[in-house]
Amino acid sequence: MISRPIQRQLEDSEANRNFAGSTQTGTDGMMVAMVFTFIVNLVMAGALGHMIGWINTLQLIIHLPMLRILIPANVSVFF
């Protein structure tokens, strides 16, 4: 059986310790961002549904002239 010591993958240097510390800081920051996004999503879920409905309605209204659909004058003034 051949045995020899396993070489270290990274040196124990100041740069590597700083990198390891910054990855932990980045992980903590991403966790805070994820929790904030989750909370905002819960609060804004209803409003977002209404906004998407309004966008779909506006999209249909804007495409009416492109499809050359005849609309009454009073509806045209309303739009």
N, CA, C and O atoms as a GROMACS GRO file, in nm:
protein
  316
    1MET      N    1   0.084  -0.115   0.000
    1MET     CA    2   0.000   0.000   0.000
    1MET      C    3   0.090   0.124   0.000
    1MET      O    4   0.184   0.136   0.079
    2ILE      N    5   0.057   0.215  -0.090
    2ILE     CA    6   0.137   0.336  -0.102
    2ILE      C    7   0.068   0.445  -0.020
    2ILE      O    8  -0.052   0.469  -0.035
    3SER      N    9   0.141   0.508   0.064
    3SER     CA   10   0.083   0.617   0.142
    3SER      C   11   0.177   0.736   0.137
    3SER      O   12   0.299   0.723   0.150
    4ARG      N   13   0.117   0.848   0.118
    4ARG     CA   14   0.192   0.972   0.121
    4ARG      C   15   0.098   1.082   0.169
    4ARG      O   16  -0.024   1.068   0.158
    5PRO      N   17   0.149   1.187   0.220
    5PRO     CA   18   0.062   1.293   0.273
    5PRO      C   19  -0.012   1.364   0.159
    5PRO      O   20   0.041   1.383   0.050
    6ILE      N   21  -0.135   1.402   0.188
    6ILE     CA   22  -0.216   1.477   0.091
    6ILE      C   23  -0.173   1.622   0.094
    6ILE      O   24  -0.163   1.684   0.200
    7GLN      N   25  -0.149   1.676  -0.025
    7GLN     CA   26  -0.108   1.816  -0.033
    7GLN      C   27  -0.226   1.906  -0.003
    7GLN      O   28  -0.340   1.875  -0.040
    8ARG      N   29  -0.199   2.016   0.062
    8ARG     CA   30  -0.304   2.114   0.089
    8ARG      C   31  -0.344   2.180  -0.041
    8ARG      O   32  -0.260   2.210  -0.126
    9GLN      N   33  -0.475   2.204  -0.057
    9GLN     CA   34  -0.524   2.267  -0.178
    9GLN      C   35  -0.498   2.418  -0.178
    9GLN      O   36  -0.465   2.476  -0.281
   10LEU      N   37  -0.513   2.480  -0.064
   10LEU     CA   38  -0.489   2.623  -0.052
   10LEU      C   39  -0.391   2.649   0.062
   10LEU      O   40  -0.394   2.583   0.165
   11GLU      N   41  -0.307   2.744   0.040
   11GLU     CA   42  -0.215   2.784   0.146
   11GLU      C   43  -0.292   2.857   0.255
   11GLU      O   44  -0.397   2.917   0.230
   12ASP      N   45  -0.239   2.851   0.375
   12ASP     CA   46  -0.300   2.927   0.484
   12ASP      C   47  -0.237   3.066   0.484
   12ASP      O   48  -0.150   3.097   0.565
   13SER      N   49  -0.284   3.149   0.390
   13SER     CA   50  -0.229   3.283   0.378
   13SER      C   51  -0.336   3.387   0.414
   13SER      O   52  -0.454   3.354   0.429
   14GLU      N   53  -0.293   3.509   0.426
   14GLU     CA   54  -0.384   3.618   0.459
   14GLU      C   55  -0.490   3.636   0.351
   14GLU      O   56  -0.607   3.660   0.381
   15ALA      N   57  -0.450   3.624   0.225
   15ALA     CA   58  -0.544   3.641   0.114
   15ALA      C   59  -0.653   3.534   0.119
   15ALA      O   60  -0.770   3.565   0.097
   16ASN      N   61  -0.616   3.410   0.147
   16ASN     CA   62  -0.715   3.303   0.153
   16ASN      C   63  -0.808   3.320   0.272
   16ASN      O   64  -0.928   3.291   0.262
   17ARG      N   65  -0.757   3.366   0.385
   17ARG     CA   66  -0.842   3.391   0.500
   17ARG      C   67  -0.939   3.505   0.472
   17ARG      O   68  -1.056   3.499   0.512
   18ASN      N   69  -0.892   3.610   0.403
   18ASN     CA   70  -0.981   3.720   0.365
   18ASN      C   71  -1.089   3.672   0.269
   18ASN      O   72  -1.205   3.713   0.279
   19PHE      N   73  -1.051   3.587   0.175
   19PHE     CA   74  -1.148   3.534   0.080
   19PHE      C   75  -1.254   3.452   0.151
   19PHE      O   76  -1.373   3.466   0.122
   20ALA      N   77  -1.214   3.367   0.244
   20ALA     CA   78  -1.309   3.286   0.320
   20ALA      C   79  -1.403   3.375   0.402
   20ALA      O   80  -1.522   3.348   0.412
   21GLY      N   81  -1.350   3.480   0.459
   21GLY     CA   82  -1.434   3.574   0.535
   21GLY      C   83  -1.531   3.648   0.447
   21GLY      O   84  -1.645   3.672   0.487
   22SER      N   85  -1.487   3.686   0.328
   22SER     CA   86  -1.576   3.760   0.237
   22SER      C   87  -1.686   3.669   0.183
   22SER      O   88  -1.797   3.717   0.157
   23THR      N   89  -1.658   3.541   0.164
   23THR     CA   90  -1.764   3.452   0.118
   23THR      C   91  -1.872   3.437   0.225
   23THR      O   92  -1.990   3.427   0.193
   24GLN      N   93  -1.833   3.436   0.351
   24GLN     CA   94  -1.932   3.429   0.459
   24GLN      C   95  -2.015   3.557   0.461
   24GLN      O   96  -2.136   3.551   0.480
   25THR      N   97  -1.951   3.672   0.442
   25THR     CA   98  -2.022   3.798   0.437
   25THR      C   99  -2.119   3.801   0.319
   25THR      O  100  -2.232   3.847   0.332
   26GLY      N  101  -2.074   3.751   0.205
   26GLY     CA  102  -2.161   3.744   0.088
   26GLY      C  103  -2.280   3.652   0.110
   26GLY      O  104  -2.391   3.682   0.066
   27THR      N  105  -2.256   3.540   0.176
   27THR     CA  106  -2.364   3.447   0.207
   27THR      C  107  -2.468   3.512   0.298
   27THR      O  108  -2.588   3.496   0.278
   28ASP      N  109  -2.421   3.584   0.398
   28ASP     CA  110  -2.512   3.654   0.489
   28ASP      C  111  -2.592   3.761   0.415
   28ASP      O  112  -2.712   3.776   0.437
   29GLY      N  113  -2.526   3.834   0.327
   29GLY     CA  114  -2.595   3.937   0.249
   29GLY      C  115  -2.700   3.878   0.157
   29GLY      O  116  -2.809   3.935   0.143
   30MET      N  117  -2.670   3.767   0.095
   30MET     CA  118  -2.767   3.702   0.006
   30MET      C  119  -2.887   3.650   0.086
   30MET      O  120  -2.999   3.654   0.037
   31MET      N  121  -2.864   3.603   0.206
   31MET     CA  122  -2.974   3.555   0.291
   31MET      C  123  -3.065   3.670   0.329
   31MET      O  124  -3.188   3.656   0.326
   32VAL      N  125  -3.007   3.784   0.364
   32VAL     CA  126  -3.088   3.902   0.397
   32VAL      C  127  -3.168   3.947   0.275
   32VAL      O  128  -3.286   3.979   0.288
   33ALA      N  129  -3.106   3.948   0.157
   33ALA     CA  130  -3.176   3.987   0.035
   33ALA      C  131  -3.290   3.892   0.004
   33ALA      O  132  -3.397   3.935  -0.039
   34MET      N  133  -3.269   3.763   0.025
   34MET     CA  134  -3.373   3.664  -0.003
   34MET      C  135  -3.491   3.681   0.092
   34MET      O  136  -3.606   3.674   0.048
   35VAL      N  137  -3.464   3.703   0.220
   35VAL     CA  138  -3.573   3.724   0.316
   35VAL      C  139  -3.649   3.852   0.284
   35VAL      O  140  -3.772   3.854   0.290
   36PHE      N  141  -3.577   3.960   0.249
   36PHE     CA  142  -3.642   4.086   0.212
   36PHE      C  143  -3.730   4.068   0.089
   36PHE      O  144  -3.843   4.117   0.086
   37THR      N  145  -3.680   3.997  -0.012
   37THR     CA  146  -3.758   3.974  -0.133
   37THR      C  147  -3.881   3.890  -0.103
   37THR      O  148  -3.988   3.916  -0.158
   38PHE      N  149  -3.868   3.791  -0.017
   38PHE     CA  150  -3.982   3.708   0.021
   38PHE      C  151  -4.090   3.790   0.090
   38PHE      O  152  -4.209   3.775   0.060
   39ILE      N  153  -4.050   3.877   0.182
   39ILE     CA  154  -4.146   3.961   0.254
   39ILE      C  155  -4.215   4.058   0.158
   39ILE      O  156  -4.336   4.076   0.164
   40VAL      N  157  -4.138   4.122   0.072
   40VAL     CA  158  -4.196   4.215  -0.026
   40VAL      C  159  -4.291   4.141  -0.119
   40VAL      O  160  -4.396   4.195  -0.155
   41ASN      N  161  -4.257   4.019  -0.158
   41ASN     CA  162  -4.343   3.940  -0.244
   41ASN      C  163  -4.476   3.910  -0.176
   41ASN      O  164  -4.581   3.917  -0.239
   42LEU      N  165  -4.473   3.877  -0.047
   42LEU     CA  166  -4.597   3.852   0.026
   42LEU      C  167  -4.684   3.976   0.034
   42LEU      O  168  -4.806   3.969   0.019
   43VAL      N  169  -4.621   4.090   0.058
   43VAL     CA  170  -4.696   4.215   0.073
   43VAL      C  171  -4.753   4.261  -0.061
   43VAL      O  172  -4.866   4.308  -0.067
   44MET      N  173  -4.675   4.248  -0.166
   44MET     CA  174  -4.714   4.303  -0.296
   44MET      C  175  -4.782   4.204  -0.389
   44MET      O  176  -4.809   4.238  -0.504
   45ALA      N  177  -4.812   4.083  -0.344
   45ALA     CA  178  -4.868   3.981  -0.434
   45ALA      C  179  -5.000   4.027  -0.495
   45ALA      O  180  -5.021   4.008  -0.615
   46GLY      N  181  -5.088   4.085  -0.416
   46GLY     CA  182  -5.217   4.130  -0.468
   46GLY      C  183  -5.201   4.246  -0.565
   46GLY      O  184  -5.265   4.247  -0.671
   47ALA      N  185  -5.118   4.342  -0.531
   47ALA     CA  186  -5.098   4.458  -0.616
   47ALA      C  187  -5.034   4.417  -0.749
   47ALA      O  188  -5.066   4.474  -0.853
   48LEU      N  189  -4.944   4.321  -0.744
   48LEU     CA  190  -4.878   4.277  -0.867
   48LEU      C  191  -4.978   4.211  -0.960
   48LEU      O  192  -4.971   4.230  -1.082
   49GLY      N  193  -5.070   4.134  -0.907
   49GLY     CA  194  -5.173   4.072  -0.989
   49GLY      C  195  -5.259   4.176  -1.059
   49GLY      O  196  -5.290   4.161  -1.178
   50HIS      N  197  -5.298   4.281  -0.987
   50HIS     CA  198  -5.376   4.389  -1.048
   50HIS      C  199  -5.296   4.461  -1.155
   50HIS      O  200  -5.348   4.492  -1.262
   51MET      N  201  -5.169   4.488  -1.127
   51MET     CA  202  -5.086   4.559  -1.224
   51MET      C  203  -5.070   4.479  -1.353
   51MET      O  204  -5.075   4.535  -1.462
   52ILE      N  205  -5.051   4.348  -1.341
   52ILE     CA  206  -5.038   4.265  -1.460
   52ILE      C  207  -5.169   4.264  -1.538
   52ILE      O  208  -5.168   4.263  -1.661
   53GLY      N  209  -5.282   4.263  -1.468
   53GLY     CA  210  -5.412   4.273  -1.536
   53GLY      C  211  -5.426   4.404  -1.611
   53GLY      O  212  -5.477   4.406  -1.724
   54TRP      N  213  -5.382   4.514  -1.551
   54TRP     CA  214  -5.387   4.644  -1.619
   54TRP      C  215  -5.297   4.645  -1.742
   54TRP      O  216  -5.334   4.699  -1.846
   55ILE      N  217  -5.181   4.586  -1.730
   55ILE     CA  218  -5.089   4.582  -1.844
   55ILE      C  219  -5.150   4.501  -1.958
   55ILE      O  220  -5.140   4.540  -2.074
   56ASN      N  221  -5.212   4.389  -1.926
   56ASN     CA  222  -5.276   4.309  -2.031
   56ASN      C  223  -5.389   4.385  -2.099
   56ASN      O  224  -5.403   4.378  -2.221
   57THR      N  225  -5.468   4.459  -2.021
   57THR     CA  226  -5.576   4.539  -2.078
   57THR      C  227  -5.521   4.649  -2.169
   57THR      O  228  -5.572   4.670  -2.279
   58LEU      N  229  -5.418   4.718  -2.123
   58LEU     CA  230  -5.358   4.822  -2.206
   58LEU      C  231  -5.299   4.764  -2.334
   58LEU      O  232  -5.304   4.827  -2.440
   59GLN      N  233  -5.243   4.646  -2.324
   59GLN     CA  234  -5.186   4.582  -2.442
   59GLN      C  235  -5.295   4.554  -2.546
   59GLN      O  236  -5.274   4.577  -2.665
   60LEU      N  237  -5.410   4.507  -2.501
   60LEU     CA  238  -5.520   4.482  -2.594
   60LEU      C  239  -5.569   4.612  -2.657
   60LEU      O  240  -5.594   4.617  -2.777
   61ILE      N  241  -5.583   4.718  -2.577
   61ILE     CA  242  -5.631   4.846  -2.628
   61ILE      C  243  -5.532   4.903  -2.728
   61ILE      O  244  -5.574   4.958  -2.831
   62ILE      N  245  -5.403   4.893  -2.701
   62ILE     CA  246  -5.302   4.949  -2.790
   62ILE      C  247  -5.297   4.874  -2.922
   62ILE      O  248  -5.266   4.933  -3.026
   63HIS      N  249  -5.326   4.744  -2.920
   63HIS     CA  250  -5.320   4.666  -3.044
   63HIS      C  251  -5.444   4.680  -3.131
   63HIS      O  252  -5.442   4.635  -3.246
   64LEU      N  253  -5.552   4.739  -3.081
   64LEU     CA  254  -5.673   4.755  -3.161
   64LEU      C  255  -5.649   4.830  -3.293
   64LEU      O  256  -5.693   4.781  -3.397
   65PRO      N  257  -5.582   4.945  -3.294
   65PRO     CA  258  -5.560   5.013  -3.422
   65PRO      C  259  -5.472   4.932  -3.518
   65PRO      O  260  -5.488   4.941  -3.640
   66MET      N  261  -5.380   4.854  -3.464
   66MET     CA  262  -5.293   4.774  -3.552
   66MET      C  263  -5.372   4.664  -3.621
   66MET      O  264  -5.336   4.622  -3.731
   67LEU      N  265  -5.477   4.616  -3.558
   67LEU     CA  266  -5.560   4.512  -3.618
   67LEU      C  267  -5.671   4.569  -3.704
   67LEU      O  268  -5.752   4.494  -3.759
   68ARG      N  269  -5.676   4.700  -3.718
   68ARG     CA  270  -5.774   4.773  -3.798
   68ARG      C  271  -5.917   4.738  -3.760
   68ARG      O  272  -6.001   4.714  -3.846
   69ILE      N  273  -5.942   4.736  -3.632
   69ILE     CA  274  -6.076   4.712  -3.582
   69ILE      C  275  -6.147   4.845  -3.574
   69ILE      O  276  -6.094   4.942  -3.519
   70LEU      N  277  -6.269   4.851  -3.629
   70LEU     CA  278  -6.347   4.974  -3.626
   70LEU      C  279  -6.406   4.991  -3.487
   70LEU      O  280  -6.472   4.902  -3.434
   71ILE      N  281  -6.380   5.108  -3.430
   71ILE     CA  282  -6.435   5.139  -3.299
   71ILE      C  283  -6.512   5.270  -3.308
   71ILE      O  284  -6.475   5.357  -3.386
   72PRO      N  285  -6.619   5.284  -3.231
   72PRO     CA  286  -6.696   5.408  -3.235
   72PRO      C  287  -6.614   5.529  -3.190
   72PRO      O  288  -6.514   5.516  -3.119
   73ALA      N  289  -6.658   5.647  -3.233
   73ALA     CA  290  -6.583   5.769  -3.203
   73ALA      C  291  -6.574   5.796  -3.054
   73ALA      O  292  -6.469   5.839  -3.004
   74ASN      N  293  -6.685   5.772  -2.980
   74ASN     CA  294  -6.681   5.801  -2.836
   74ASN      C  295  -6.584   5.708  -2.763
   74ASN      O  296  -6.523   5.749  -2.664
   75VAL      N  297  -6.569   5.584  -2.809
   75VAL     CA  298  -6.473   5.492  -2.750
   75VAL      C  299  -6.332   5.537  -2.784
   75VAL      O  300  -6.242   5.527  -2.701
   76SER      N  301  -6.312   5.586  -2.906
   76SER     CA  302  -6.181   5.636  -2.947
   76SER      C  303  -6.139   5.755  -2.861
   76SER      O  304  -6.023   5.765  -2.821
   77VAL      N  305  -6.234   5.845  -2.833
   77VAL     CA  306  -6.204   5.961  -2.747
   77VAL      C  307  -6.173   5.914  -2.606
   77VAL      O  308  -6.084   5.970  -2.540
   78PHE      N  309  -6.245   5.813  -2.559
   78PHE     CA  310  -6.220   5.760  -2.424
   78PHE      C  311  -6.080   5.702  -2.413
   78PHE      O  312  -6.012   5.723  -2.313
   79PHE      N  313  -6.038   5.628  -2.515
   79PHE     CA  314  -5.902   5.568  -2.513
   79PHE      C  315  -5.798   5.676  -2.520
   79PHE      O  316  -5.678   5.647  -2.520
   0.00000   0.00000   0.00000
